[in-house]
Amino acid sequence: MAVGGFYRRVLPSPPAIDFASSEGKRLFTEALGDGTMEGFFKLISYYQTQSEPAYCGLATLAVVLNALSIDPGRKWKGPWRWFDDSMLDCCEPLAKIKTDGITFGKVACLARCNGAKVVAFRTNESTVDDFRKHVVSCSSSEDCHVITSYHRGVLKQTGSGHFSPIGGYHAGKDMVLILDVARFKYPPHWVPLTVLWDAMNTIDGATGLPRGYMILSRQPRGPSILYTLSCQHDGWNNVIKYLTEEVPSLLKTEDVKSVQELLSLVFKLPHQNVTHFIKWVAEVREQEDGNVKLNAEERGRLAVKEEILEQLRATELFKHIKQWLASETQCEGFASLFDKHELPEIPATGCCQRAETLAVKPCSADRSFHKTDIHLLNAENEKPAVVVSGTVVTNTIKEGVDMLVPLCKTESSHISDECCCQWPSLVDVLTILLLSLPQHIWSTIKDEKLLADINRLVAENNLPALLQDEVLHLRQQMRFLMTVSS
């Protein structure tokens, strides 16, 4: 009986050499002896086939994240925390990726928001010699791996844009081993490095930009403790471009003379775009039979978050932003996402962030949060803690969760507290966002006094140690997102 469809493809050779062929085995043995197959063993231990025809970028990323031993901070199946391509949806909905695939910039963003350190290069930002150096470096180590984005047609293969990790390098033949995640189509294979470069040096029709490669390694520290930048929502790249390109141009042409005028210019963006771009990193945990208690580790993490929040609110910049928002029109335009009325909704969105999310399924547009109780825990000789309990519903799956909320003492003030409360608020979000912006964007301010004032307000050297670490980490995120915003 005739059966439709395809069972694999014949690997075009040349330019490729099948990894399992006699010549492929010889290349492997020689490269192993030369020390340029060290990264191979970690990758092959976690090598997988993409679960959907358009999931090459997601599968490649899952392989590399698992090879780097990065904890996803959320469950895969049963009690196990493990990266699978179906979990990687924090930058683009899976339904869209399944239909359209995923771009180079989105894969880099996904890698970054799932805990990897990422250095990304399009081919117009690098050279073939630079690429070779990075391949040799990562192939000689277990600490980093190269992901390549290329056009299959240049390799005489069927299909178009594709992602796969590079598993090794043969110096004598100047060839790289592509661990093709579409194993239903082509096996792992060796190709000349220069041919792969030509395949990368092609234009992605979805973006009009060249493809390229990225180097992934473990972050020297964990994700930001209290805040993180997010590329999950549509328009995040417009926020980046406005803040880093349009704001300097506006400051160069407009006669801005005070911090309040400066804030009005910087935050011309729709408030939804801003508050979707920078997120409070909520800690969400599985409910334990209705017994709402915090262990020592949880209280310790909350204490760090609360200390950062206190330090943030002690800055002079925070006071400027609070005063700016205090006017009725400003507060109406920037309704806080974090006031006491909105607090119960945060677990439905916060659990998508890079956090201690141990009990919640991957992000989904169908997620909602129900049956909320807010508990104020007053343990003896300990600072009070807030726990929001409820049920996260994703499609038909229900998960009982608790969200741990950092508290901050709020001083009495004549300024309206509608924009500020005991837990992370809109004023905090705007303050930390302004602190995380690249400092060079202020250089076009014409008024010398204002330029000196803003440079003093955002200087990291004037910040306490914990807040300084948080700001520097966010600035690194900002610089990275600037490079992949297209």
N, C-alpha and C positions, 0 to 999 in steps of 0.2 A: 504494500500500500504506500502510495506517495505521501511524503511528509513535507510540509512547507517549511520555510525558514532556512536558516544557515547553521551549520555546525562548523564553527571557526572559519578562518581565512588562511590562505597560503601566505606565509610571511615573505614579502618581496626581498630577495637576496641576490646580488647586492641591492641596497647598501647595508641591510641588516644581516646579522649572523645569529641564528637561534642559540639561545643560552645552553640548551640541552644537547646541541650537536657536538660532534667531536672537536670541531674548531672552537666552538663556544666554551667547551670544558677546558681546552688548552689555554684560551685567553684568561679564563677564570684562575687557573692554577698559576699562571705567570704573574697576573696582577696580585694574587694573594701573596706570592713570594716577594713582590715589590712593596707590599704594605699598603696598597691602595684599594683594599677590599674590607677594611675594618668596619666601615659603616654598614656593609652588606648584611652582617649577621643579625644585627638588631632589626633591620628592615624586614628580612626574610622571616624572622620570628613572628611578625605581625602582618605580613603580606596578606591582602585579601582582594577578592574580586568585587568590583563595584556592583551594588545591588540593583541599579537602574541604568539603562543605556546612557543617560545624561549625567550620571553621578560621578564621573571620573575625578573631578576636582574634590568632591567630598570624600571619596574612597581614598584618594591619595593623601589627603589631609589626615584621615583617621589612622592610616598606616603610620604616618610620621609621628603624630601625636602619641600614639601608643608606643612607638619605638623610643621616643624621648622620655617615656614613663611619666607623662603628665596626667595627673588625676583630674578627670572631668568634673568632679564635684557633684555629680548627679548619677542616678542609677541608670544602668542599661537594661538588664533583666534580673529578676530575683533580687538578691542583695548586692549584685556586682556593679561596680562603677567602671565603665569601659567605654572607649570611643567607638562608635559605629556611624556609618555615613548617614543614617536616618536621624541622628541626634544633632547634626550640624546645620541648624536653621536659624541661628541668631542674627544673621546678616541678610538672609534672603529666604522667603518661604519655600519649603520643599516642593510645593506644587508648581511654583514658577521654575525652579531649577529642573524639575522633572521634564518640563516642557521645553525650556529655553537653554538649559545648561547654566553655567556660571562664569563670570568674567575673572580675569587675572586679579583685579583689584579686590573683588569680593572674596576670593580665596585667601588673599593675604590678610584681609580684614578678619575673616573667620578664624584664621590661625592665631591672630593676635588676641581676639576676644576670648579664645579658648585656652589661653595661657602660655602660648609660645612666644619667644622672641623672634621677630621676623625682620629680615633685611631683604627688600624686594628690588629687583632691577628689571625694567623693560630694556629691550636691546638697544634703544637709542640713548640709554643712560649707562651703558657698559660697553665692553669690547669682548671679542672672542677670547683674547688673552686673559682678561679679568675673569671671564666665565671659567676658563680652564683652571686658573688658580683656585677658585672657590670649589670646583669639583674635586681637585686633588686634595685640598685641605679637608673637606668633609668626608671624602672616601678614605682618608687616612685616620679617621677619628670616629668614635661612637657618639660624640657630643653634638654633632650637627648633621643635617641632611639637606640635600638640594631637591627642590620640586621644580620641574620644568613644564612650561606651557608652550605647546608647539602645534604646527599644522601637519597633520599626517600625510598630506599630499606630497610634501617635499621628500618624505621617506618612501614614496611610491605605495603608500598604504591607502586603503579606502577610508573615507571619513574626512573630517575637517579638524577643528580645534580639539585638543586633547591635553590632559594633565597626567603626569606619572612621576614617581620619585626616581632619582638616579641611584643605582645600587653599587656602583664601583667604577673604576677607571683603569685602563691599560695604557701605560705610558708609552711603550714601544710602538703600539699601533695608533695611539692617540684616539682611543675609542672609549665610549661610556656604555654602561649597562643600564638599559631602561627596564625597570620593573613595571611593565604595563599592567595597570589595574583592570583593563578590559581583557581578562584572561580567557573569556569565552570567544574572543576574536583573534588575538595574537599572543604568543607566549613571551616571556622576558627575552630581550634580545640586545645584542651589541650593535652600536652604530658609530660611525666616525663622529667625533666631537664637532668638527667643522660643519658636517651635514646637519647635525642637530641644531647647531647655532643658526644655520640658514632656515631651518624649520621654525625656530623661535622668532627669527627676524622677519616675521610676516605680520600683516595687519589683521586684527580681530574686527570683523565686520560689525559686531555689536557695539563696539566703543570707538572704532576708527583709530585705535592706538596699537602700537606693536605689542606682541607677546613678550615673554621673558622668563625669568627664573627667580626663585626666592630661596634664601637660606633660613632654615628653621633650627632653633636651639631652645634650651630651657631658659626661662627667665631667671636672672640672678636673685630675684625676690618674687614674692607672690603678687597677685593682682592688687590693685589699689584697695585700701582698707575700707574707705567710706564712700568714695565716688569713682565712677568710671565713665569714659566716653563711649558712646554707642553708635554703631553704624547699622543698627537693625531697621530703623524706620526710613522710608523714602525721604529724600531731601537732606540727609545728613551731609552729603558732599556739597550741597549748596550752602549749608551753614558754615562749613570749613572755608569755602571760597569767599563767602561774605566777610567772615571775621578776619581772615588773613590777607585778603586781596582788596576787597572793596572798602573796608574800614580805613586802611592806610590812605587810600585815594581820597576818601571823603575828608579825612583829617587834614590832608594837604590842601584841599580847596576851601573848606569851610572854616570860619573864624570861631573856633571853639575856645572858650576862655575859662571854663570851670569844670570841675569833676562831674557835677550834675548834668551839664550840657554834654559832656563826653559820654555819660551813661545813656542818655537819650539817643545819641547817635549810634552807639555800639549795639544797643538792644532794639533797633528798628525792626528786627526780624519778628515774624509771628511767634507769640510766646510758646505755641505748641512745638514748633521746630526746636527752640532752645531747650525746653524741658524734656524733649525726647532725645536730644543729643547728649545730655549729661545726666547720668542716672545715679541714684543712691543705691549702693550695693547692699541689698537686704540679705539677712541671714535667715534662711528658711529651713526648718527641720521637720521630721516626721513626728506626729503626735504620739505620745506614749500613754495610751489608755486614760486620757483625760487628766493625767497627773502633770500639772503645769509647774515644773521646777526647772531651775537652771543649774547645771553642774559648774565646777570650778573653771573649766576651760571656756565654757560659754560666757560666764561672767567676766573672765579675763579678756575675751575678744570684745565684748560689749564695752568694757572699761576703756580699751584703746580707742574704739570708735567715739565714745563720749569725750575722751580727752581731745581728740582731733576736732570734734564739734565745738568744744569749749574754746580751743585755740583759734579756730576759724572766726568765731563770733567776737573774739577779743581784738581782731584786727581793725585798723582804722578804715580799711576798704569796706568791710562788712557794714560799718556804721554809715558810710556814704551811701551804699546801696539800699540799706534799710530806709534811710531818709528819703531817697529818691522814689522808692516804691510806696512810701507812706501816703502820697497824694491819692485821692480817691480814683482819679482816672488811671493812674499807673496800676493800682491794685486790681482794678476791673480788667485791665488789659492783660495782666499777668496773674490770673487766679492761681493760687498755690495748689500744687498737686499733693502737698504733704500736710495740709491742715487736719484737724481732728475729724472733720467730716469725711475726708478722702482717705484717711489712714487704712480702713478696712480693705480698700481696693488695691493696695500696694502689693500684697503677695501674688496677685494674679499677673502683675507685670514685673515685679522685682525678682521673681524666681527665674526669669529669663536671663538675669545678669550673672556675671562671673562671681559666684558666691558659694557659701556652704549649702548648696541645694541638694540635700541628700535624699529627698523623698518625692521629688516632683518630676514628672515626665518632661520630655523636650518641649520647647516653646510651641505655642499654637495660637492662631488667631481665634480659635474656639474656646480659649481658656476663660473661666470666670471664677469668682471667689464668692462663697456663700456661707451663711450661718456664722456670722462673726461674733466673737466675744473678745473684749479687751480686758486683760488682766493686769493689775498693778501689783507686782510681787514686792512685799516688804519683809525680807528676811532679816533676822536679828543681826545687828551690827554690820549690815550691808546696805549699799545704796539701792533704792527702789529700782525695779526693772519693769518694763512694759512688754507684754507678750500678746500678740494678736493671734487668736486661734480661729480656725474655720476649715472649710472644705474647698479645695481647688478642683474644679470640674473641667476636664479636657475631653471634649466629645462626650463619651458615656463613662469615662473613667473618673472615679472620685478618689481623692487623696486628702486625708486629714493632715493639716500642717499647722505649725506655729511659726510666726515671724517674730524675731527678737528685735526690739526697737531701742536704739540708743536714746538716752534722755539728756537734756541740757538745761541747766538753770537759766531762766530768762529774767533779766533785770526789769524792774518797773521803769516805765518810760512814758513820756507824753506822746511818743511816736506810736501810731496804731500797731497793734500786734496781729492784725488780720493777715499780714504777710510773713509772720514769724511765729513760731510756736516752740514747744519743748523738744520736739523731735526734728529731724532734718527737714528744712523748709525751703521755700523758693529763694529767700534771701541767701541762704547757704549755697544753693545751686549756682546762682548768678555770681556770687563771690568767688567760689572755687573755679568757676569757668573763666572768669576774668584773670585770676591768678595763673591759670594754666596756659593762657595765650602766649605765643612767642613774643618776647619783649621788643623785638625789632619793629613790630607793627606800630609802636607809639612814636617812632623816630620822625614821623612826618608832621607831628603836632607843631603848629607855628608859634604858639604862645610859650615862651621859655619857662615861665613859672609853672604853667600847667604840665609841661613836659617833665619838669623836675618833680612835681607833685606825684604824677602817675608812676614815674619810675621808682619813686620811694615807696608808693603804696603796693606795688606788685613785686618788689625785689625779694627774691627767696632768702637772701641773707638776713633779712629782718624778721624772718618767721621762726617760731620754735621748731625743734628738731622733728617731731612727729608730723606736723603740718608741712614742714619743708619737704620731707620725704614724699608725702602725698602729692604735693604740687609738682615736684620734679618728675614723679612717675606719670602724672597726667600730661605734663609737657612732652614727655617721650611719646605717649600715645598720640598727642596732637601732631607731633612731627611726623610720626608714622602715617597717620591718616591723611596728612597733607600730600604724602607721596603716592597714595593709592586712591585719591578722591575722584579720579576720572574713571 
